[in-house]
């Protein structure tokens, strides 16, 4: 590999020169091979998060006028309307960041998945031994848990794709390990 600069020569380059070479190398790193599939999955994820947010709006309105108050001065209504509003915001922000291709998207999606799991948990536990339990169970099994798992899967996949790109830029050819075994890129593996 003649013409390849030594580490000592690279150390003498300006930060701008190193960045320029990094950008040039980046343009030669292959991107994920299934571009068409990735594009379709991204659009489906955006649609799913936006539709989920839109569906929550009338639900929040319905809860705010029909949910009974408790002896604590309406805390039950405030708690559920507030929680579902947070869920709405989380879905909307997830869709926005996936649409904009921002690195924060997997984090927000993990937060959204956590809120969806929590919603299913509270729906089930608070409807225990009531007529609403069957509906809560169906909702959890058919909608909420699969939706949360899908968000977790998509977030993990995004992280894995980012790790693949970082590994390629660092000259590693093998695939990254599972997300639970992959090192953070800003911390050297030796530490």
LOBALO-163148 format. One record per residue: x, y, z of N, C-alpha, C in turn. Coordinates in pm, 1 decimal. Last residue first. Layout:
+----------+----------+----------+----------+----------+----------+----------+----------+----------+
:     n.px :     n.py :     n.pz :    ca.px :    ca.py :    ca.pz :     c.px :     c.py :     c.pz :
+----------+----------+----------+----------+----------+----------+----------+----------+----------+
:        X :        Y :        Z :        X :        Y :        Z :        X :        Y :        Z :
...
+----------+----------+----------+----------+----------+----------+----------+----------+----------+
//
This chain:
+----------+----------+----------+----------+----------+----------+----------+----------+----------+
:     n.px :     n.py :     n.pz :    ca.px :    ca.py :    ca.pz :     c.px :     c.py :     c.pz :
+----------+----------+----------+----------+----------+----------+----------+----------+----------+
:  -1050.5 :     22.7 :   2671.9 :  -1076.8 :     82.5 :   2802.9 :  -1171.1 :     -0.9 :   2884.1 :
:  -1040.6 :    -96.6 :   2423.8 :   -938.2 :   -134.7 :   2521.4 :   -969.1 :    -82.4 :   2661.1 :
:  -1226.9 :     18.2 :   2259.1 :  -1258.2 :   -113.7 :   2316.2 :  -1159.6 :   -153.1 :   2425.1 :
:  -1281.5 :    367.6 :   2312.5 :  -1201.3 :    258.9 :   2257.1 :  -1229.7 :    127.2 :   2330.9 :
:  -1580.6 :    530.6 :   2268.1 :  -1495.7 :    474.2 :   2372.6 :  -1416.1 :    359.4 :   2311.1 :
:  -1743.3 :    601.0 :   2064.9 :  -1656.2 :    706.1 :   2116.9 :  -1564.0 :    656.5 :   2228.4 :
:  -1899.1 :    378.2 :   1996.2 :  -1791.6 :    421.2 :   1906.3 :  -1697.6 :    523.7 :   1965.2 :
:  -1949.7 :    120.0 :   2233.6 :  -1984.2 :    254.9 :   2189.1 :  -1868.9 :    308.8 :   2105.5 :
:  -1936.3 :   -221.2 :   2125.3 :  -1885.1 :   -108.9 :   2202.6 :  -1936.1 :     22.7 :   2147.6 :
:  -2179.1 :   -477.1 :   2128.5 :  -2103.5 :   -379.3 :   2050.1 :  -2059.7 :   -264.0 :   2140.2 :
:  -2349.0 :   -634.5 :   2269.4 :  -2206.9 :   -666.6 :   2277.6 :  -2117.8 :   -564.7 :   2206.0 :
:  -2603.9 :   -556.6 :   2221.1 :  -2567.4 :   -576.2 :   2361.7 :  -2418.9 :   -606.3 :   2379.3 :
:  -2616.9 :   -562.2 :   1945.7 :  -2612.7 :   -431.3 :   2012.7 :  -2572.1 :   -444.3 :   2159.4 :
:  -2391.7 :   -812.9 :   1821.9 :  -2523.5 :   -768.3 :   1867.8 :  -2508.9 :   -637.6 :   1942.6 :
:  -2114.7 :   -688.6 :   1622.9 :  -2177.8 :   -782.7 :   1714.7 :  -2319.7 :   -735.0 :   1745.5 :
:  -2087.2 :   -605.8 :   1273.5 :  -2083.4 :   -573.9 :   1416.5 :  -2151.8 :   -682.3 :   1498.3 :
:  -1902.8 :   -802.4 :   1034.1 :  -2026.1 :   -740.6 :   1082.1 :  -2015.0 :   -707.9 :   1229.6 :
:  -1565.4 :   -720.6 :    928.6 :  -1669.6 :   -811.9 :    977.5 :  -1788.2 :   -734.2 :   1032.9 :
:  -1393.7 :   -515.3 :    860.0 :  -1474.9 :   -576.1 :    755.3 :  -1583.6 :   -667.7 :    809.3 :
:  -1287.6 :   -198.6 :    960.3 :  -1324.6 :   -333.2 :   1001.6 :  -1418.1 :   -392.2 :    897.0 :
:  -1229.9 :     67.7 :    906.9 :  -1156.3 :    -34.6 :    834.4 :  -1187.2 :   -176.7 :    877.3 :
:  -1381.8 :    264.3 :   1008.6 :  -1260.4 :    231.2 :   1085.4 :  -1180.9 :    118.9 :   1020.1 :
:  -1594.9 :    256.7 :    837.7 :  -1506.6 :    374.0 :    833.5 :  -1376.4 :    349.5 :    909.5 :
:  -1707.6 :     16.6 :    926.0 :  -1652.5 :     25.6 :    790.7 :  -1557.1 :    144.4 :    778.6 :
:  -1791.9 :     91.0 :   1182.9 :  -1691.7 :    -14.7 :   1167.3 :  -1626.6 :     -6.9 :   1028.7 :
:  -1984.5 :    281.6 :   1111.4 :  -1867.3 :    322.2 :   1189.8 :  -1756.6 :    219.3 :   1175.4 :
:  -2168.5 :    117.7 :    977.9 :  -2102.6 :    228.1 :    907.6 :  -1975.5 :    271.9 :    981.2 :
:  -2244.7 :    -54.8 :   1185.5 :  -2182.5 :   -108.7 :   1063.5 :  -2106.9 :     -0.1 :    987.9 :
:  -2364.8 :    125.9 :   1361.4 :  -2242.7 :     56.2 :   1403.1 :  -2170.0 :     -2.5 :   1282.4 :
:  -2588.4 :    194.0 :   1208.3 :  -2489.1 :    296.7 :   1242.2 :  -2357.3 :    231.8 :   1282.2 :
:  -2715.5 :    -55.0 :   1207.6 :  -2671.5 :      2.9 :   1080.7 :  -2567.4 :    112.2 :   1104.6 :
:  -2768.4 :    -79.3 :   1483.2 :  -2680.0 :   -175.9 :   1417.7 :  -2629.3 :   -121.7 :   1284.0 :
:  -2950.1 :    128.5 :   1519.7 :  -2822.4 :    131.0 :   1590.7 :  -2721.7 :     37.2 :   1524.4 :
:  -3159.1 :     31.7 :   1359.2 :  -3093.2 :    158.8 :   1326.6 :  -2956.8 :    167.6 :   1393.3 :
:  -3224.6 :   -199.7 :   1502.9 :  -3174.9 :   -210.9 :   1365.2 :  -3103.3 :    -83.0 :   1322.2 :
:  -3323.0 :    -89.9 :   1737.1 :  -3202.2 :   -173.8 :   1741.3 :  -3141.2 :   -187.2 :   1602.8 :
:  -3551.6 :     37.0 :   1636.0 :  -3446.4 :    116.4 :   1700.4 :  -3315.0 :     38.7 :   1703.9 :
:  -3696.9 :   -186.5 :   1543.8 :  -3653.9 :    -82.4 :   1449.8 :  -3541.0 :      2.8 :   1507.7 :
:  -3739.5 :   -325.7 :   1787.4 :  -3668.0 :   -387.8 :   1676.6 :  -3613.6 :   -282.2 :   1580.1 :
:  -3891.2 :   -134.5 :   1926.5 :  -3762.7 :   -179.4 :   1980.7 :  -3678.5 :   -241.2 :   1869.3 :
:  -4116.2 :   -121.1 :   1757.4 :  -4035.3 :     -1.3 :   1781.9 :  -3896.8 :    -38.4 :   1835.1 :
:  -4208.4 :   -385.9 :   1782.7 :  -4168.1 :   -334.4 :   1652.5 :  -4079.9 :   -210.4 :   1667.1 :
:  -4278.8 :   -387.9 :   2052.6 :  -4170.1 :   -474.4 :   2005.3 :  -4119.0 :   -429.7 :   1869.0 :
:  -4493.6 :   -205.4 :   2046.6 :  -4374.0 :   -175.5 :   2125.7 :  -4255.4 :   -259.8 :   2079.2 :
:  -4671.6 :   -350.6 :   1881.6 :  -4624.4 :   -217.5 :   1842.3 :  -4496.0 :   -180.9 :   1917.3 :
:  -4720.0 :   -584.5 :   2034.8 :  -4653.6 :   -592.6 :   1903.3 :  -4598.0 :   -457.8 :   1856.1 :
:  -4840.0 :   -450.5 :   2265.3 :  -4713.8 :   -525.1 :   2277.3 :  -4646.9 :   -543.5 :   2141.2 :
:  -5074.8 :   -318.6 :   2144.0 :  -4970.4 :   -249.2 :   2220.2 :  -4837.9 :   -324.9 :   2226.7 :
:  -5234.9 :   -512.1 :   1981.9 :  -5187.6 :   -379.9 :   1937.7 :  -5062.9 :   -335.5 :   2013.6 :
:  -5281.4 :   -765.7 :   2088.1 :  -5294.8 :   -745.1 :   1944.0 :  -5231.9 :   -614.5 :   1896.8 :
:  -5236.6 :   -757.2 :   2365.1 :  -5180.6 :   -866.3 :   2284.6 :  -5180.9 :   -838.9 :   2134.9 :
:  -5371.3 :   -522.1 :   2449.6 :  -5229.9 :   -543.2 :   2480.3 :  -5167.6 :   -646.1 :   2387.0 :
:  -5631.6 :   -567.7 :   2354.5 :  -5557.3 :   -449.7 :   2310.3 :  -5407.4 :   -468.0 :   2332.7 :
:  -5694.6 :   -798.3 :   2501.3 :  -5689.5 :   -801.6 :   2355.0 :  -5608.5 :   -685.1 :   2299.4 :
:  -5684.0 :   -687.3 :   2761.4 :  -5597.1 :   -799.2 :   2723.6 :  -5584.2 :   -808.6 :   2572.0 :
:  -5884.8 :   -492.1 :   2749.8 :  -5746.3 :   -452.0 :   2779.0 :  -5648.5 :   -561.4 :   2737.0 :
:  -6106.1 :   -655.7 :   2707.6 :  -6068.8 :   -557.0 :   2605.4 :  -5923.4 :   -513.3 :   2625.0 :
:  -6102.7 :   -797.9 :   2950.9 :  -6091.5 :   -869.6 :   2822.8 :  -6048.5 :   -775.1 :   2710.6 :
:  -6140.8 :   -592.4 :   3146.1 :  -6014.9 :   -668.2 :   3138.3 :  -5998.0 :   -738.6 :   3004.0 :
:  -6378.8 :   -461.9 :   3186.1 :  -6289.8 :   -407.7 :   3082.9 :  -6163.7 :   -491.3 :   3061.6 :
:  -6505.7 :   -575.1 :   3405.9 :  -6553.9 :   -611.3 :   3271.4 :  -6460.6 :   -562.6 :   3159.2 :
:  -6237.1 :   -668.7 :   3630.8 :  -6343.8 :   -578.0 :   3588.2 :  -6392.2 :   -624.1 :   3451.3 :
:  -6004.9 :   -797.5 :   3715.2 :  -6133.5 :   -830.7 :   3778.4 :  -6243.8 :   -729.8 :   3747.7 :
:  -5801.4 :   -531.0 :   3609.6 :  -5808.2 :   -666.5 :   3664.2 :  -5941.0 :   -685.5 :   3739.3 :
:  -5744.7 :   -288.9 :   3516.4 :  -5875.5 :   -342.7 :   3478.1 :  -5894.9 :   -485.5 :   3530.6 :
:  -5493.6 :   -232.5 :   3600.3 :  -5601.1 :   -150.3 :   3656.0 :  -5739.8 :   -197.9 :   3614.3 :
:  -5339.3 :   -415.8 :   3455.3 :  -5345.3 :   -425.2 :   3601.7 :  -5461.1 :   -344.6 :   3660.5 :
:  -5386.3 :   -338.4 :   3183.3 :  -5415.4 :   -473.0 :   3233.2 :  -5432.3 :   -476.5 :   3385.0 :
:  -5309.9 :    -69.9 :   3173.9 :  -5443.1 :   -109.2 :   3126.8 :  -5481.4 :   -245.8 :   3184.3 :
:  -5045.3 :    -92.4 :   3266.9 :  -5145.1 :    -26.0 :   3349.9 :  -5287.7 :    -58.5 :   3305.2 :
:  -4933.6 :   -236.1 :   3046.1 :  -4925.2 :   -285.4 :   3184.0 :  -5034.0 :   -223.2 :   3271.5 :
:  -4980.0 :    -64.5 :   2829.4 :  -5040.1 :   -198.8 :   2830.8 :  -5043.0 :   -254.8 :   2973.1 :
:  -4823.1 :    151.8 :   2913.1 :  -4966.1 :    169.5 :   2891.4 :  -5037.3 :     34.1 :   2896.6 :
:  -4571.1 :     31.6 :   2908.3 :  -4626.7 :     80.3 :   3034.7 :  -4777.4 :     98.6 :   3024.5 :
:  -4540.6 :    -12.2 :   2633.8 :  -4540.3 :   -126.0 :   2727.6 :  -4605.1 :    -86.2 :   2860.7 :
:  -4544.1 :    259.0 :   2556.7 :  -4648.0 :    168.5 :   2507.6 :  -4656.4 :     44.1 :   2597.4 :
:  -4313.8 :    357.7 :   2684.2 :  -4444.8 :    414.0 :   2718.4 :  -4558.3 :    321.3 :   2672.9 :
:  -4122.7 :    203.2 :   2549.5 :  -4138.3 :    191.3 :   2694.9 :  -4274.2 :    244.4 :   2739.4 :
:  -4152.5 :    301.8 :   2290.5 :  -4181.1 :    160.3 :   2318.7 :  -4203.4 :    138.7 :   2468.1 :
:  -4063.5 :    565.5 :   2334.7 :  -4201.2 :    540.0 :   2291.5 :  -4240.7 :    395.9 :   2321.1 :
:  -3795.4 :    515.5 :   2398.1 :  -3882.5 :    581.4 :   2495.9 :  -4029.2 :    553.0 :   2462.0 :
:  -3716.4 :    408.6 :   2154.0 :  -3708.3 :    325.2 :   2274.8 :  -3795.7 :    384.0 :   2386.3 :
:  -3752.2 :    632.8 :   1992.8 :  -3833.0 :    514.4 :   1968.3 :  -3830.5 :    419.2 :   2087.5 :
:  -3556.3 :    797.6 :   2097.0 :  -3696.3 :    837.3 :   2112.3 :  -3787.6 :    717.9 :   2087.5 :
:  -3333.8 :    645.7 :   2013.5 :  -3355.3 :    674.4 :   2156.1 :  -3502.0 :    710.0 :   2180.7 :
:  -3351.3 :    643.0 :   1734.1 :  -3361.7 :    517.7 :   1810.1 :  -3387.5 :    539.6 :   1959.4 :
:  -3332.1 :    935.5 :   1680.5 :  -3452.5 :    855.8 :   1652.0 :  -3457.6 :    724.1 :   1730.6 :
:  -3096.4 :   1070.2 :   1701.3 :  -3174.4 :   1059.0 :   1823.7 :  -3295.7 :    967.1 :   1804.2 :
:  -2998.2 :   1100.8 :   1446.2 :  -2941.3 :    996.6 :   1531.2 :  -3020.5 :    973.8 :   1659.0 :
:  -3247.8 :   1152.3 :   1193.5 :  -3163.8 :   1203.0 :   1302.8 :  -3118.3 :   1088.6 :   1392.9 :
:  -3414.5 :   1158.2 :    961.2 :  -3294.1 :   1073.9 :    969.5 :  -3196.8 :   1123.2 :   1076.8 :
:  -3659.0 :   1277.0 :    947.9 :  -3543.3 :   1364.3 :    929.2 :  -3409.4 :   1289.5 :    935.0 :
:  -3818.0 :   1051.7 :   1004.0 :  -3833.4 :   1122.7 :    876.9 :  -3710.1 :   1207.7 :    846.7 :
:  -3736.5 :   1004.9 :   1264.3 :  -3710.2 :    902.5 :   1162.3 :  -3718.1 :    967.9 :   1024.8 :
:  -3830.1 :   1241.3 :   1384.6 :  -3685.9 :   1214.8 :   1380.2 :  -3649.1 :   1102.9 :   1283.4 :
:  -4111.3 :   1214.3 :   1342.8 :  -4037.3 :   1329.8 :   1291.4 :  -3887.7 :   1299.5 :   1278.3 :
:  -4171.8 :    977.4 :   1481.6 :  -4194.0 :    988.0 :   1337.3 :  -4114.4 :   1100.7 :   1275.0 :
:  -4102.6 :   1064.7 :   1742.9 :  -4035.9 :    949.2 :   1679.5 :  -4049.4 :    956.9 :   1528.1 :
:  -4287.4 :   1270.5 :   1779.6 :  -4144.0 :   1303.8 :   1774.8 :  -4065.4 :   1189.1 :   1712.3 :
:  -4525.7 :   1118.6 :   1783.1 :  -4506.0 :   1225.2 :   1684.6 :  -4357.8 :   1260.1 :   1668.7 :
:  -4482.4 :    947.6 :   2004.9 :  -4503.9 :    893.1 :   1870.4 :  -4474.3 :    998.1 :   1763.9 :
:  -4456.1 :   1145.7 :   2207.4 :  -4347.7 :   1052.5 :   2180.4 :  -4361.5 :    988.8 :   2041.6 :
:  -4706.7 :   1268.1 :   2204.0 :  -4586.7 :   1347.1 :   2172.6 :  -4471.5 :   1255.2 :   2134.8 :
:  -4865.1 :   1044.6 :   2283.9 :  -4887.6 :   1112.9 :   2156.2 :  -4761.9 :   1189.2 :   2113.2 :
:  -4757.9 :   1001.5 :   2540.3 :  -4746.7 :    897.1 :   2438.5 :  -4766.5 :    955.8 :   2298.5 :
:  -4839.7 :   1236.4 :   2664.0 :  -4695.8 :   1207.2 :   2652.8 :  -4671.8 :   1100.9 :   2546.0 :
:  -5113.9 :   1188.6 :   2646.7 :  -5056.4 :   1305.2 :   2578.0 :  -4905.6 :   1286.6 :   2560.8 :
:  -5137.2 :    969.2 :   2813.1 :  -5163.4 :    951.3 :   2670.3 :  -5115.2 :   1070.7 :   2587.7 :
:  -5073.5 :   1099.2 :   3057.7 :  -4991.7 :    988.2 :   3006.8 :  -5011.8 :    970.0 :   2856.9 :
:  -5282.0 :   1291.5 :   3076.1 :  -5141.0 :   1332.3 :   3072.1 :  -5051.5 :   1224.1 :   3014.6 :
:  -5501.9 :   1122.7 :   3089.7 :  -5492.8 :   1219.0 :   2979.2 :  -5347.7 :   1266.4 :   2965.3 :
:  -5436.9 :    982.0 :   3326.9 :  -5449.2 :    912.8 :   3199.2 :  -5440.3 :   1007.6 :   3080.6 :
:  -5419.7 :   1191.7 :   3524.4 :  -5311.5 :   1094.2 :   3505.0 :  -5319.9 :   1030.0 :   3366.8 :
:  -5665.7 :   1323.6 :   3504.6 :  -5540.8 :   1396.5 :   3476.5 :  -5427.3 :   1299.5 :   3446.9 :
:  -5836.0 :   1116.0 :   3586.7 :  -5848.6 :   1174.2 :   3452.7 :  -5718.4 :   1245.2 :   3414.1 :
:  -5737.6 :   1081.8 :   3849.2 :  -5745.5 :    970.5 :   3755.2 :  -5749.9 :   1021.2 :   3611.8 :
:  -5773.9 :   1324.9 :   3980.6 :  -5637.8 :   1282.0 :   3947.8 :  -5637.8 :   1167.9 :   3846.4 :
:  -6007.4 :   1438.7 :   4074.3 :  -5988.9 :   1425.7 :   3930.2 :  -5851.7 :   1378.6 :   3888.7 :
:  -5992.8 :   1440.8 :   4354.6 :  -6010.5 :   1565.7 :   4280.4 :  -5982.5 :   1554.5 :   4132.6 :
:  -5981.2 :   1195.5 :   4469.9 :  -5863.4 :   1281.6 :   4484.1 :  -5872.7 :   1406.5 :   4397.4 :
:  -6192.1 :   1044.2 :   4405.7 :  -6205.1 :   1124.8 :   4527.2 :  -6085.7 :   1217.0 :   4546.8 :
:  -6194.8 :   1089.3 :   4048.1 :  -6180.9 :   1010.9 :   4170.8 :  -6196.1 :   1104.1 :   4289.9 :
:  -6395.0 :   1100.8 :   3752.4 :  -6303.5 :   1161.8 :   3848.8 :  -6296.0 :   1071.2 :   3970.6 :
:  -6402.9 :    903.5 :   3454.5 :  -6458.4 :    948.7 :   3582.2 :  -6350.4 :   1011.2 :   3669.4 :
:  -6376.0 :   1009.7 :   3124.9 :  -6314.4 :    935.9 :   3235.3 :  -6363.1 :    991.7 :   3367.7 :
:  -6486.0 :   1181.7 :   2932.4 :  -6564.9 :   1067.9 :   2980.8 :  -6505.4 :    996.8 :   3101.0 :
:  -6316.4 :   1389.0 :   2855.8 :  -6455.1 :   1422.0 :   2889.2 :  -6533.4 :   1305.5 :   2949.6 :
:  -6065.8 :   1280.1 :   2817.0 :  -6074.8 :   1404.7 :   2894.4 :  -6218.8 :   1441.4 :   2930.5 :
:  -6112.7 :   1061.8 :   2650.9 :  -6077.8 :   1040.5 :   2792.2 :  -6099.3 :   1166.2 :   2875.9 :
:  -6158.8 :   1201.2 :   2408.3 :  -6263.3 :   1119.2 :   2468.6 :  -6236.6 :   1096.0 :   2616.9 :
:  -5905.5 :   1317.6 :   2366.0 :  -6025.2 :   1401.3 :   2379.9 :  -6138.3 :   1325.5 :   2448.1 :
:  -5753.0 :   1086.2 :   2339.1 :  -5723.0 :   1179.7 :   2448.3 :  -5843.4 :   1270.4 :   2473.5 :
:  -5870.6 :    987.2 :   2105.2 :  -5874.9 :    908.5 :   2228.9 :  -5849.1 :    998.4 :   2350.4 :
:  -5803.2 :   1176.1 :   1913.7 :  -5943.5 :   1165.3 :   1956.3 :  -5958.8 :   1084.5 :   2085.1 :
:  -5509.1 :   1126.4 :   1932.6 :  -5573.6 :   1256.6 :   1954.0 :  -5721.2 :   1245.1 :   1991.6 :
:  -5429.4 :    867.8 :   1862.6 :  -5434.2 :    904.7 :   2004.5 :  -5508.3 :   1036.5 :   2029.0 :
:  -5422.1 :    871.5 :   1588.4 :  -5527.2 :    792.9 :   1653.8 :  -5540.7 :    832.0 :   1801.3 :
:  -5187.5 :   1022.2 :   1551.8 :  -5316.3 :   1077.2 :   1508.6 :  -5432.6 :   1003.2 :   1576.0 :
:  -4991.9 :    844.3 :   1648.2 :  -5010.9 :    975.2 :   1711.7 :  -5148.5 :   1031.9 :   1677.6 :
:  -5024.7 :    634.0 :   1465.8 :  -5044.4 :    610.7 :   1610.1 :  -5068.9 :    742.1 :   1683.0 :
:  -4952.8 :    765.6 :   1230.5 :  -5089.6 :    715.2 :   1246.3 :  -5120.2 :    690.7 :   1394.1 :
:  -4679.8 :    812.0 :   1290.9 :  -4771.3 :    924.9 :   1268.3 :  -4916.5 :    880.9 :   1285.7 :
:  -4579.5 :    552.0 :   1314.7 :  -4570.4 :    644.9 :   1427.4 :  -4666.9 :    761.4 :   1411.4 :
:  -4642.3 :    442.3 :   1059.0 :  -4690.5 :    380.5 :   1182.3 :  -4688.2 :    477.9 :   1299.9 :
:  -4500.6 :    612.8 :    884.0 :  -4646.7 :    602.4 :    877.0 :  -4703.8 :    547.1 :   1006.8 :
:  -4238.6 :    553.9 :    965.5 :  -4290.4 :    691.2 :    975.1 :  -4443.1 :    688.2 :    975.6 :
:  -4232.9 :    281.8 :    898.3 :  -4213.1 :    323.8 :   1037.0 :  -4265.2 :    465.9 :   1058.9 :
:  -4265.0 :    292.1 :    621.8 :  -4364.9 :    221.0 :    703.2 :  -4354.4 :    263.9 :    849.9 :
:  -4029.5 :    427.6 :    551.8 :  -4160.4 :    488.5 :    524.6 :  -4269.6 :    423.9 :    608.1 :
:  -3843.1 :    232.5 :    633.8 :  -3841.0 :    366.5 :    693.0 :  -3975.5 :    435.2 :    672.7 :
:  -3908.1 :     20.8 :    466.1 :  -3922.6 :      4.9 :    610.9 :  -3925.7 :    140.2 :    680.5 :
:  -3840.4 :    132.3 :    216.5 :  -3978.0 :     91.8 :    243.2 :  -4002.4 :     80.1 :    394.4 :
:  -3562.8 :    164.5 :    254.5 :  -3647.0 :    280.9 :    224.4 :  -3793.7 :    249.8 :    257.1 :
:  -3483.3 :   -101.9 :    289.3 :  -3462.9 :     -4.8 :    396.9 :  -3552.3 :    116.9 :    376.7 :
:  -3541.7 :   -207.5 :     36.7 :  -3609.7 :   -259.9 :    155.5 :  -3599.1 :   -161.4 :    271.1 :
:  -3362.7 :    -56.8 :   -114.7 :  -3505.6 :    -49.5 :   -143.7 :  -3585.8 :    -97.1 :    -23.1 :
:  -3110.0 :   -125.8 :     -0.6 :  -3159.1 :     11.1 :      2.8 :  -3310.2 :     18.3 :    -17.1 :
:  -2947.2 :   -345.2 :    110.6 :  -3089.2 :   -355.0 :     79.0 :  -3154.2 :   -217.2 :     85.4 :
:  -2686.0 :   -285.3 :    185.9 :  -2710.1 :   -342.2 :     53.5 :  -2857.3 :   -344.0 :     14.2 :
:  -2577.9 :     19.8 :    329.8 :  -2652.8 :   -105.8 :    342.7 :  -2700.2 :   -155.7 :    206.6 :
:  -2287.7 :    141.4 :    145.8 :  -2404.0 :    160.1 :    231.6 :  -2478.3 :     27.8 :    242.6 :
:  -1935.0 :    123.4 :    136.8 :  -2065.5 :     77.7 :     87.4 :  -2175.0 :     97.8 :    191.7 :
:  -1733.5 :    403.7 :    122.0 :  -1781.3 :    297.3 :    210.4 :  -1918.0 :    253.0 :    160.1 :
:  -1661.4 :    622.4 :    -18.8 :  -1629.8 :    492.6 :    -78.7 :  -1672.8 :    375.1 :      8.7 :
:  -1717.8 :    841.7 :    132.6 :  -1791.0 :    830.2 :      6.1 :  -1765.5 :    696.1 :    -62.2 :
:  -1532.3 :    813.9 :    337.4 :  -1672.8 :    782.8 :    364.4 :  -1750.7 :    764.0 :    235.0 :
:  -1301.3 :    916.7 :    221.4 :  -1310.5 :    772.5 :    247.6 :  -1456.3 :    730.6 :    268.4 :
:  -1377.8 :   1186.0 :    220.1 :  -1346.1 :   1118.4 :     94.7 :  -1355.9 :    966.8 :    112.1 :
:  -1404.8 :   1235.5 :    491.9 :  -1522.0 :   1249.8 :    404.1 :  -1499.5 :   1177.3 :    271.6 :
:  -1137.8 :   1194.0 :    568.7 :  -1244.5 :   1109.0 :    623.8 :  -1369.5 :   1115.8 :    537.0 :
:  -1011.2 :   1403.3 :    434.5 :   -978.9 :   1265.0 :    397.1 :  -1087.6 :   1170.1 :    447.8 :
:  -1130.3 :   1616.7 :    575.5 :  -1145.5 :   1606.4 :    430.7 :  -1117.3 :   1463.5 :    382.7 :
:  -1039.3 :   1570.8 :    834.3 :  -1183.3 :   1565.5 :    806.1 :  -1208.8 :   1548.9 :    656.9 :
:   -765.7 :   1612.3 :    798.8 :   -813.9 :   1480.5 :    841.9 :   -963.2 :   1464.9 :    811.0 :
:   -771.7 :   1886.6 :    727.9 :   -720.1 :   1787.2 :    633.2 :   -768.9 :   1647.3 :    669.8 :
:   -875.1 :   1999.1 :    964.2 :   -950.4 :   2013.6 :    839.8 :   -904.6 :   1911.3 :    736.1 :
:   -673.1 :   1944.7 :   1149.7 :   -805.7 :   1880.8 :   1166.0 :   -889.8 :   1888.9 :   1038.3 :
:   -366.5 :   1893.8 :    961.2 :   -460.6 :   1980.2 :   1033.2 :   -593.7 :   1904.3 :   1052.6 :
:   -121.0 :   1638.6 :   1018.3 :   -222.8 :   1703.6 :    936.9 :   -308.9 :   1793.7 :   1024.5 :
:     34.7 :   1496.8 :   1191.3 :     79.1 :   1632.5 :   1156.7 :    -21.9 :   1706.7 :   1069.6 :
:    -83.7 :   1248.6 :   1203.0 :    -86.1 :   1330.9 :   1325.3 :    -44.7 :   1474.5 :   1296.1 :
:    -13.6 :   1146.6 :    955.4 :   -152.5 :   1186.4 :    977.5 :   -162.5 :   1276.8 :   1099.8 :
:    253.8 :   1082.0 :   1008.1 :    221.7 :   1184.8 :    908.6 :     78.7 :   1237.1 :    929.6 :
:    216.7 :    879.9 :   1198.0 :    291.0 :   1001.2 :   1235.0 :    261.8 :   1115.1 :   1138.1 :
:     84.0 :    679.8 :   1053.4 :     15.0 :    747.7 :   1163.7 :     84.7 :    877.4 :   1205.8 :
:    160.0 :    740.1 :    701.8 :    183.9 :    673.3 :    830.3 :    104.2 :    745.7 :    938.8 :
:    -37.6 :    722.9 :    404.0 :     36.6 :    796.9 :    505.6 :     51.5 :    716.2 :    634.3 :
:     21.1 :    532.3 :    124.5 :    -64.8 :    542.5 :    241.8 :     14.7 :    614.1 :    350.5 :
:    200.8 :    495.3 :    -74.8 :    124.9 :    618.2 :    -77.9 :     30.9 :    635.0 :     40.0 :
:    157.7 :    144.7 :   -108.8 :    240.8 :    264.2 :   -116.0 :    152.5 :    386.4 :   -125.5 :
:     84.0 :   -118.1 :      0.0 :      0.0 :      0.0 :      0.0 :     88.3 :    124.0 :      0.0 :
+----------+----------+----------+----------+----------+----------+----------+----------+----------+
//
